[in-house]
Amino acid sequence: MAWYLYTSGLVKLVAPKPEPEALRGWLGSRPESLATSDLARTEFRRARPRWRRWRARSSTP
């Protein structure tokens, strides 16, 4: 069996919020593999620059 991750789940794995730790812990406790779609990979690549801009803005005093 494989666990399917939507784009929002992939983004949460790199986002600086409390949810990623819970998601990482849950995924780490599963022996099954992870799967996603080609569309999710494309959406993730498009979301990364937006997330980096958001992170840069939120880290400035």
N, CA and C of each residue as an Amber inpcrd file, in Angstrom:
protein
   183
   0.8380000  -1.1730000   0.0000000   0.0000000   0.0000000   0.0000000
   0.8860000   1.2400000   0.0000000   0.4370000   2.2850000  -0.6670000
   1.1690000   3.5480000  -0.7130000   0.2470000   4.6650000  -0.2310000
   0.8410000   5.6660000   0.4050000   0.0920000   6.8480000   0.8280000
   0.2500000   7.9070000  -0.2420000  -0.8700000   8.4850000  -0.6580000
  -0.8670000   9.5010000  -1.6990000  -0.8150000  10.8730000  -1.0430000
   0.1360000  11.7070000  -1.4500000   0.2400000  13.0640000  -0.9280000
  -0.2140000  14.0650000  -1.9860000  -1.1660000  14.8960000  -1.6160000
  -1.5610000  16.0070000  -2.4730000  -0.5120000  17.1030000  -2.3480000
  -0.5960000  18.1070000  -3.2100000   0.3680000  19.2030000  -3.1950000
   0.4070000  19.8810000  -1.8350000  -0.7410000  20.0820000  -1.2070000
  -0.7550000  20.7640000   0.0940000   0.0570000  19.9870000   1.1240000
   0.0210000  18.6770000   1.0720000   0.8260000  17.8650000   1.9800000
   2.3080000  18.0010000   1.7050000   2.6770000  18.0520000   0.4360000
   4.0820000  18.2330000   0.0820000   4.5900000  19.5840000   0.5520000
   3.7800000  20.6290000   0.3530000   4.1860000  21.9700000   0.7700000
   4.3150000  22.0300000   2.2910000   3.4260000  21.3580000   3.0110000
   3.5100000  21.3630000   4.4730000   4.8020000  20.7430000   4.9740000
   5.3970000  19.8570000   4.2030000   6.6480000  19.2410000   4.6320000
   7.8030000  20.2290000   4.6450000   7.6990000  21.3280000   3.8890000
   8.7730000  22.3260000   3.8660000   8.3600000  23.6460000   4.4930000
   7.1100000  23.7920000   4.8740000   6.6150000  25.0500000   5.4460000
   6.9930000  25.1450000   6.9280000   7.3310000  26.3660000   7.3970000
   7.7260000  26.5440000   8.8000000   6.5170000  26.7290000   9.7180000
   5.7100000  25.7230000   9.8450000   4.5240000  25.7780000  10.6850000
   4.4740000  24.5010000  11.5160000   3.6040000  24.4590000  12.5580000
   3.5590000  23.2700000  13.4140000   3.0990000  21.9950000  12.6970000
   2.2640000  22.1300000  11.6740000   1.7270000  20.9500000  11.0120000
   2.7950000  20.0420000  10.4070000   3.8810000  20.5970000   9.8530000
   4.8680000  19.7000000   9.2340000   5.4410000  18.6730000  10.1920000
   5.6710000  19.0500000  11.4430000   6.2400000  18.0900000  12.3860000
   5.2800000  16.9330000  12.6240000   4.0100000  17.2340000  12.7550000
   3.0110000  16.1780000  12.9440000   2.9400000  15.2910000  11.7000000
   2.9750000  15.9120000  10.5200000   2.9180000  15.1520000   9.2720000
   4.1680000  14.2930000   9.1140000   5.3370000  14.8730000   9.3840000
   6.5790000  14.0910000   9.2860000   6.5600000  12.9030000  10.2420000
   6.0920000  13.1390000  11.4640000   6.0140000  12.0550000  12.4380000
   5.0780000  10.9500000  11.9890000   3.9350000  11.3560000  11.4600000
   2.9640000  10.3740000  10.9890000   3.5170000   9.5900000   9.8060000
   4.1210000  10.2930000   8.8520000   4.6920000   9.6100000   7.6870000
   5.8520000   8.7060000   8.0930000   6.6580000   9.1500000   9.0600000
   7.7980000   8.3610000   9.5080000   7.4030000   7.0760000  10.2150000
   6.1920000   7.0490000  10.7440000   5.7450000   5.8430000  11.4490000
   5.1020000   4.8260000  10.5130000   5.0350000   5.1360000   9.2340000
   4.4150000   4.2500000   8.2540000   5.4830000   3.5580000   7.4120000
   5.4030000   2.2480000   7.2830000   6.3910000   1.5410000   6.4560000
   6.0790000   1.6320000   4.9580000   4.8760000   2.0520000   4.6190000
   4.4840000   2.0910000   3.2040000   5.1960000   3.2310000   2.4820000
   5.2080000   3.1540000   1.1730000   5.8430000   4.1890000   0.3790000
   4.8720000   5.3450000   0.1340000   5.4230000   6.4460000  -0.3620000
   4.6260000   7.6310000  -0.6780000   4.4710000   7.7410000  -2.1800000
   3.3690000   8.3080000  -2.5950000   3.1230000   8.5150000  -4.0170000
   2.4800000   9.8700000  -4.2140000   2.6730000  10.4340000  -5.3760000
   2.0070000  11.6730000  -5.7610000   1.8630000  11.6630000  -7.2690000
   1.2620000  12.6900000  -7.8120000   1.0300000  12.7270000  -9.2540000
   1.9930000  13.6860000  -9.9280000   2.0710000  13.5960000 -11.2370000
   2.8790000  14.5530000 -11.9980000   2.3450000  15.9640000 -11.7990000
   1.0410000  16.1090000 -11.7060000   0.4410000  17.4280000 -11.4820000
   0.8960000  17.9890000 -10.1370000   0.9340000  17.1690000  -9.0960000
   1.3820000  17.6460000  -7.7830000   2.8320000  18.0970000  -7.8410000
   3.6560000  17.3860000  -8.5700000   5.0590000  17.8090000  -8.7090000
   5.1400000  19.1730000  -9.3680000   4.3540000  19.3900000 -10.4130000
   4.3330000  20.6790000 -11.1020000   3.8230000  21.7750000 -10.1740000
   2.7330000  21.5040000  -9.4660000   2.1820000  22.4980000  -8.5410000
   3.1720000  22.8130000  -7.4260000   3.8680000  21.8040000  -6.9360000
   4.8520000  22.0090000  -5.8720000   5.9910000  22.9030000  -6.3570000
   6.4840000  22.6390000  -7.5570000   7.5550000  23.4820000  -8.1020000
   7.0980000  24.9270000  -8.2430000   5.8380000  25.1220000  -8.5900000
   5.3100000  26.4810000  -8.7160000   5.0780000  27.1220000  -7.3500000
   4.7770000  26.3340000  -6.3420000   4.5030000  26.8680000  -5.0020000
   5.7780000  27.2420000  -4.2560000   6.8660000  26.5600000  -4.5510000
   8.1160000  26.8130000  -3.8070000   8.5640000  28.2620000  -3.8530000
   8.6370000  28.9300000  -5.0270000   9.0540000  30.3360000  -5.0310000
   8.1080000  31.2310000  -4.2260000   6.8050000  30.9690000  -4.2950000
   5.8560000  31.7650000  -3.5030000   6.1030000  31.5580000  -2.0220000
   6.3540000  30.3190000  -1.6170000   6.6100000  30.0320000  -0.2190000
   7.8930000  30.7210000   0.2360000   8.9210000  30.7020000  -0.5950000
  10.1910000  31.3570000  -0.2360000   9.9960000  32.8580000  -0.0840000
   9.2060000  33.4810000  -0.9700000   8.9320000  34.9230000  -0.8370000
   8.1790000  35.1980000   0.4560000   7.1970000  34.3570000   0.7750000
   6.4320000  34.5280000   2.0030000   7.3500000  34.3870000   3.2210000
   8.2250000  33.4000000   3.1780000   9.1390000  33.1730000   4.2950000
  10.0760000  34.3620000   4.4710000  10.5780000  34.9120000   3.3620000
  11.4830000  36.0670000   3.4400000  10.7760000  37.2830000   4.0370000
   9.5230000  37.4900000   3.6450000   8.7620000  38.6250000   4.1800000
   8.4380000  38.4400000   5.6560000   8.0990000  37.2380000   6.0560000
   7.6920000  37.0030000   7.4390000   8.8740000  36.9630000   8.4040000
  10.0760000  36.7920000   7.9090000  11.2370000  36.7160000   8.8010000
  11.8840000  38.0760000   9.0320000  11.4800000  39.1000000   8.2830000
  12.0350000  40.4290000   8.4920000  11.2820000  41.1270000   9.6100000
  12.0070000  41.8380000  10.4910000  11.3360000  42.5010000  11.6260000
  10.4840000  43.6660000  11.2220000
